[in-house]
Amino acid sequence: MTQTPTIAPARTPMFASLRLRNYRLFFWGGLISNIGTWMARIAQTWLVLMILTDHSASAVGYVTGLQFLPMVLFGAWGGAVADRFPKRIILVWTQVLLALNAATLALLVVFNVTELWHVYVLAFLQGVVTAVDNPTRQAFASEMVPPELLPNAVGLNSTSFNGARLVGPAVAGLMIAVAGVGPSLLINAFTFIPVILALLAMDPSQLTPAPIRRGRGSVREGIRYVAGRPDIQLVMFIVFMLGTFGMNFQITNALMATEVYGKGADAYGILGSIMAVGSLTAALMAARRPRPRLSTMLGALMGFAIATFALALAPTYELFAILLIPVGLTALTVMTTANASVQLTTEPVMRGRVMALYMMIFLGGTPLGAPMIGWIGDAWGARWTVLIGAIATALAFMVGMFFALQRNDWRLPSWRELRGVPEPAQLDPEEA
């Protein structure tokens, strides 16, 4: 039987998904909200490190860990909720709750009554809401765009997040230096309004909702599905190692800036923006990539390990800042490739639960990694907090290479290919 030769799909126009009204609303609302999120991350870290404690890396680690602990505890149920109810309505409610949480912390700081335990509690409550919001938001992308544009939408989502990262940390650093922590946190609370309005303004008739999963046992069903998919398990292992040990820059940048280089809030905030240059570049490249490949993920992972090792040894603040660009580029390439591959290789009815498990693995390692990184910073010094990420991701690269060489296959097949379902016709770039 003669096989039809496979023709590599053409590159997708970089901003193709933005031509769809619903996605365009989601993108711009999310961009504004993401700017506020990055401002709040910098402000919260500075609040704990410099105001509520005396340079306690462990305290920053505990806050970060508590923020992500609910993903471990409740993430699987969050995915079940995402597959059980309309995702757009879920997102409206989660954004409202996140806005109220952000406003509470901001008002505590503005009225100068904040204590460390307040930050711990609010960080945990934010994580509880995020355990539902995150898998829902990830899976919602496939309802706003057709399958052939999903990698583009994932890349543009990362562009929004990292474009905001260019602006948010730098603005927060300057605002903290001039006006204090309170204004940055207050702005974050207001930036949830645009994304709520965007979700309400969408046209439901232009969405393609996944089938709603009813009945009991949905969480177990999602776990069994992933247990039978070694390719998804490998991706989850890679993002676990990256997220747990490599992506702790909220802690490591603060420690390196203050302890190693003797810098202040403005210089710390600028580091986040500089790193976003690399991340934004990677996100734009991902938006043009037609199909995620394991070779892309592993190459970027090795690049991250090498760049992070150099980062840990950087003798000056300026060199440290420059090295954050390739670190951001390689890290974001791994994340966008992993995210798109899991979504494309998962059947729509399972996507919310599988994305919840994915986010549990990726973000759920933070309650383990962040306190550990904080302890390492206190015990061994700031440079080791960066170096540990280089070692862990190098090990993950070796495991991934072994898997790929065993299979002799560098592709990440879609769920349609695995089930023998014909792929949809490729989108004509001129019509994108």
N, C-alpha and C positions, 0 to 999 in steps of 0.2 A: 504493500500500500504506500503510495507516494505522499509524503508529508508536504503541506504547503509551507514554504519558507516564511519564517517570522520576520516581519518588517518592523524595525525599531520605530516607535512613535516619535513624531516631531516634537520639538520642545514647545511647551505651552507658553503662550504670551504671558509676560510676567504679572500683569494685573487683570487677567481674564475674569476671575471671580468677582471683581468689583463692578463688572457690567451687569450683575444680577442685583436688583434693588434690595432684596432682603439681606444679602450678604454685605452689601455696601453699608446699610444702616448698622449692621452688627459690627463691621470693621471700625467705622469712625466712632461709634459709641464706645467700643472697647478700647480704642486708642486713647481717648480722653481718660477713661477709667484707669488704664494701665499707667498713665503718667502719675496719677494720684497714688497708685499702689507703690510705685518705685519711690516716690517722695516719702511715703509712710514707712517703707522698709528702712530707708536711711535714717529717718527721724527716730523710729523705734529703737534701732540699734544704738544710736547715739544717746538716746534717753537712758537706756539700761547701762551702757558702758561708761558714760561720762557723768551722768547726773544721779542716777539711783544707786550706783555702785562705784567703787574705786577701781576702774579698769578691769572688771571681772569678766574674763572670757567665758568662764563657766556659766555665769548668769545669762549671757547672750546665747550660749548654747542651749540652756534650759528653755528660754523663750522660744527659740527656733524649734526645738524638739517638741514642745507642747503645741505649737502651731500646727505641726504635721502629725502628731500622735493620733488624732481622730481619723486620719486617713487609714491608719493600720487597724484601728478598732472598728470603724464603721464604713470603710470604703466599699466593701463588697455589698453592703445594704444600700449604700448610695447609688451604686450601679444598678441594683434591682429597682430602685425608685425611678431611675432614668429610663429603664425599659418598660415601666409599668404605667407612667403618666406622660402627658404631652410635655416635651422637653422645653418648649418656649415658655409655658406657664411656670414650670419648675424654676427656670432661670430668673423670671421676674421676681419670684418670692425670695430666692437665695440672694439676689442683689439687694433687695430691700433689707434683709437681715444683716448682710455684710455692711451696708451703709450705716445702720443703727449701731453696730458694734464699733465701727470706725469713729462715729460721732461720740460715743461714750468715752473712748480713750482720749480723743481730742479735748473734750470738755474737762476731763480730769486734769489734763496737763495745763490747759489754759487757766483753770482756777487754782492751780498749784497745790493740788491735794493728792497727787499720784503717789502710790507706793508700789514697790516691786511686785507684790502679790496681785495687785490690780492688773499689771501687764501680763502676768502668768495666766490669770483667769480669762482675760479677754483674748489672749492668744489661743487658748484652748477652745473657747467658744467660736472664734473665727474658723478654727480647724474643723469643728463639727459641721458648720454650714458648708465649708469648702469640700468636705467629703461627699456632699451631694452635688454641689455646684460643678466641681471639676469634671467628673465623668460625664455629666449631662452636657456641659459646654463642649467637651471634646467630641462627643457623639453627635451633637447638634450640627456640626459642620457638614456632615454627610446628608443632612436634611435640607440644607440651604443650597447646595450645589450638586450637580450630577456627578456620578462616579469618576468620570474622566477628569474632572476639575478638583477632585478631593486633595491630591498632593499640592495643587496650587493654593487651595484654601488653607491647608495646614501651614504652608510656607508663609502666606500672607498673615495668618494669625500670629506667627512668630515674628513677622516684620512689625506688626502692631506692638507686640510686647517689647521688642528690642528697640524699636523706634522710640517708644516711651522711655526706655532705659537710657537713651541718649540724653533726654531732657530732664527726667525726674530726679536722678541722683544729684546732678549738678545744681539744679534749682533748689533742691532740698538743702544741699550743703551750704549754698550761699544764704538761703533763708534762715537756717539755723544760726549761722554766724552773725546775721544782722538782727533777726527778730526772735530767735529761740525755736524750740521744737514744736510748740503748740500750733503755729500757723500751718506748717507742713502737714500735720495730722488733720487739721480742720479742712484743708483743701481736699485731702483724700476723701473725706466723708461726702463732700459735695460732688465729686467726680463720678459717683455711682449713678447720679441722676440721668446723664445722657444715655448710658447703656440701658437703663430701665425704659426710658422713652423710646429708644430704638427698638427694643423687643416688642413694645406695645404697638408701634407703628408698622410692624411687618404685615405683609399680606399672607394670611394662612393658606390661601389657595395656591401660592407659589412654592410652598414647602412640600417635601416628599417624606412624610413621617414614616419611620420604621414601624413594623407591626408591633402592637402593644402586647406585652407578655403578661398574661393573667395566671393566677393560681399560685400554689405553694412550691417551695423547692427551687426557686429561681436562682438563688445564690449558689447552691450546690451544683446546679446545671451549668452555671458559668465556670465554676472551678473544674468540673469534669471536662468541659470543652477545652480549656487551656491545657489540662493534663494530657490531652490527646494530641497536642500540637507542639512538637519539639521546636519548630521554627519560632513560634511566639514565645516559648520558654527562653530561648536564647536571647531574643530581643529584651525580654524582661530582666534577665540576668545582667545584661550589659547596662541597662539604664539604672538598675539597682546599684551597681558598683559606681557608676558615674554620679548618681544622685546622692548616695550615702557618703562617699568619701571625696568626690571630686568637686561637687557643686556647693561648696560651703563658703562662697565668697562674701556673703553677708557678714561672716565672722572673720575670715582670713584677711580680707582687705582692710577691715577696721584694725585688726591687730598689727598688720604690717605697716599701715600708715602711721599709727600712733606710737607703737613700741619700737619698731625697727628704724623708721625714718623720721620720727618725731614731728609728724604733721598734724594739722587740725581738721575741723569738720569740712571745710571747703575742699581741701586736698583729698579727703576720704571720699566725698561725693563725686569728685571728678573721676576717680578711679572707676566707679560704676559706669559713667558715661563713656569713658575710653574703651572699656571692655565691650560696651554695646556697639561700638564701631564694627568690631569683628563679628558679633552676633547678628547685627543687621545685614551685613554683607552675606553671611551664610543663609539667612532667611530669604533674601532676594534670590539667591542661587537656588534654594529649595523650591521657590515658587515656579521656577522654570523647568525643574526636573520632572520628566513625565512619569517616571516609575521609580520608587525607592529600591535600592540594591544593597545587599549585605556587604559587598566590597566597598561601597561608599561609607557605610557605617563604620566598618573596621578600620579603614584608612584614616577617617577622622578621629577615631578613638586613639589610634597610635599617635597621631599628631597632637592630640590633647595631652597624652602622657609625656611626650617629649617637651612640649611648650610649658607644661606645668612644672616639670623638673627644672627647667631653666628659670622659671618664675621664682621658685623657692630659693634659688641661689643669687638672684639679682642684687648687686651691691648698692644700687642707688634707686631712689624713688622714680626717677625718670625712666630708667631701664625697666623697672617693674611695671610702670604704666604702659610702656610700649609693648611689652610681652603679653599684656592682657588682651591685645587685639587678636593674635593668633589663638590664644586660649578661648576667647569668646567665639571665634569663627569655628573652631573644631568642635567645641562643646555643642553649639547650636546645630551644627550639621548632624552630629549623632542624634540629637533629640528630635529634630524634624524628620529625619529618615526613619527613626524608630516609631514615632507617632503615626506617620503616614502608612508605614508597613503594617502595623497592627490593625489600623482601621480598614485597610484594603484587603487584608487577609482574613478578616472576620466577617461572618454573615451578619446582615443588618439586624436580625432579631436578637442577636447575642451581643451587639456592639456596645451597648451601655454597660453591661456587666463586665465584658472583657476590658473595656477602657477603664472601668473602675479598678480592676485588678492591676492593670498597667500602672495607673496613677498610685495605687497602694504601694506597688513595688518601687516606683520612681521616687515618690515623695515620702512614702512610708518609712524608708530607711533613715530619713532625717532625724526622727526621735532617737535613733541609735547613734547616727553619725555626728549630729550637731553637738550633743553633750560630750562625746568622745573627743571631737576636734577642740572644743573649749577646754577640756581637761589637758589635752596635749599641749595647747597653747600656754596654759598656766604652768605645766610641769617641764616641758622640753623647750618651749620658746615658739615664737610666731612662725618661723620658717618651717618647722615641722608640720604645722597645720596645712601648709600647701604641699609639702613633699609627700605626705601620706596619700593624697589624691593621685599623684603621679604613679606611685607604686601600685595602688589598687586598680587603676584603669589599665596599666600595662598588663597586669594579670588577666583582666577581663578580655583584653585584646588577644592574648594567647589562647584562652578558652574558645573565643570566637573563631580564630584561625583553625584550631583543631576541628571544630564542628564543620566549618566550610570545606576543609580538605577531606574530611571523612565522607561528606555528601558529594564532593566534587561538583558543587553547584553554588554559584554566587548570587543567585536570584532569590527574591522573596515573592513566591507566587500568590496571586489573588485568590480569594475564596471561590470565585467562579471557576478558576482553573482547577482548583482542588476538587470541586464538586462536579466538574465537567459541564458547567453551564456556560453557554457562549458569552464572550465579552461583548459589551455594548460597542457600537460603532465609535471610532475615534472622533473627537470633536475637531471640526475644521477650524484651524487657527484664525481664519478670517471671520468666523462667526462667533468666536469666543467673547 
